[in-house]
Each structure stands twice: as C-alpha cells, then as structure tokens.
C-alpha cells in the first residue's frame, strides 16, 4: 500500500517518541528506522506532549494545595521517569568527559564509562536544582516552552556538528538535513511564541546560544558531538529557558 504524507509524519513522530521516551508506543519494523534522522523535525512535538503532561501534574499538585516547589518537583520527576533519565545521563557523562580527561581518547573513554564522577554529580545537582527552582518561580506554562524548545535544539546539533566517534546512539540515528532541523526549530519557536509571547522566543534564543557554546567546547575537546552531548544540550537549554522565564515572571 502506498504511504501518504500523513503516514510518513505519524511514523516520524512515533520514531521520535521511541528515541526520546520510554513510553509503550506502537511497534515499528526494522526498515522503518532506516531514515530515522528525518524524525528530528518531530522532536519538539514529543517535547510538547511531555511538557503538557508535566505542566498538568504541576497544576493539579498546586491546585491541591502543595507548595510551588513540591509541585515543580513532581513535574520534573514525571519528566525524568518518562524519558528514562536519558538526558540527565548525557549531562553527567558530558561533564565527566569534557572536564575529566586530558586528551580526546581519554575523554571519550570516560563518557562511555557507566560510572559517574565528581563533575557529573555536580552537574546534575546544579542543573537539576536550578531547573527545579526556576520552574517553581515561573509556573507550569514554562514547562511547555522548555520541554519543546530544548528538544528542538538537538536537531541543529545533529545536522551541523560532526560525530565524535563512529558508534553510539547519535551516530546510529544519523545526520538529519538542514531542512528538517529548521522545521524542528520553527515548531518550537511557534510554541514558545504562542505560550509565552516574545519572552518565550527570547528565552529560546538565549538557550540556543548556550547550546552553540556547548558544541564549540565539544568540538574542541572531543572533535564533535555524541548522544551524551545531545542529552547535555537538552538539559542545559531547558535550564536556561526556565531561568529566563522565571526572570521574566519576577
């Protein structure tokens, strides 16, 4: 049966969901993943769904009388469970690798090590703590912007930054086209604008600059990007967006 554009779109969304979450999604055949890099345009849609779910948990918890910090903590806990903490794992590995080794090969070796070091622990504490506090200050709507935009920013990194090694999750997904990366960014920009106005777009832009800085550091220290770098970019950009929106809410 000939597939329509809608069929391809739904397949891309499903692939993106399989890659970015631990949700029980429809089974796809192996050949469906042959061009999985194309699915990056749907990353912000997965983020939008995650953000809406977490924002709902935040709103319900706050409505039941829980403090803002507790409501924010429950929302972040939901995101961590649904995504399998894959982005947090990437953040910790990136911190350990980029700043814990003395040469490229050693840094890449550290990033593959399942054990966590001091840099990784500190990165998780600081980034998670700042996300938590900023979310409590900004409110549940901020989650919709941050979850959507932070996942869209992985697309240009995958499209424009070379792979640091010839294996791993990022390498297996492949390199998306610039067009698909721009669609990803465009979707996130529209969501940010509709949800938070120009302040949301500004926060998105600031996060983009921070992700660019991270990729420059990755290129300088390990020669490119890996799945861990992508995870770190999501966590850092989400933190920056939440901090920016908290400042705008003050």
C-alpha positions, 0 to 999 in steps of 0.5 A: 500500500502506498504511504501518504504524507500523513503516514510518513509524519505519524511514523516520524513522530512515533520514531521520535517518541521511541528515541526520546521516551520510554513510553509503550508506543506502537511497534515499528519494523526494522526498515522503518528506522532506516531514515530515522534522522528525518524524525528530528523535525518531530522532536519538539512535538514529543517535547510538547506532549511531555511538557503538557503532561508535566505542566498538568501534574504541576497544576493539579499538585498546586491546585491541591494545595502543595507548595510551588516547589513540591509541585515543580518537583513532581513535574520534573520527576514525571519528566525524568521517569518518562524519558528514562533519565536519558538526558540527565545521563548525557549531562553527567557523562558530558561533564565527566568527559569534557572536564575529566580527561586530558586528551580526546581518547581519554575523554571519550573513554570516560563518557562511555564509562557507566560510572559517574564522577565528581563533575557529573554529580555536580552537574546534575545537582546544579542543573537539576536544582536550578531547573527545579527552582526556576520552574517553581518561580515561573509556573507550569506554562514554562514547562511547555516552552522548555520541554519543546524548545530544548528538544528542538535544539538537538536537531541543529546539533545533529545536522551541523556538528560532526560525530565524535566517534563512529558508534553510539546512539547519535551516530546510529540515528544519523545526520538529519538535513538542514531542512528538517532541523529548521522545521524542528526549530520553527515548531518550537519557536511557534510554541514558545511564541504562542505560550509565552509571547516574545519572552518565550522566543527570547528565552529560546534564543538565549538557550540556543546560544548556550547550546552553540557554546556547548558544541564549540567546547565539544568540538574542541575537546572531543572533535564533535558531538555524541548522544551524551552531548545531545542529552547535555544540550537538552538539559542545559537549554531547558535550564536556561529557558526556565531561568529566563522565564522565571526572570521574566515572571519576577 
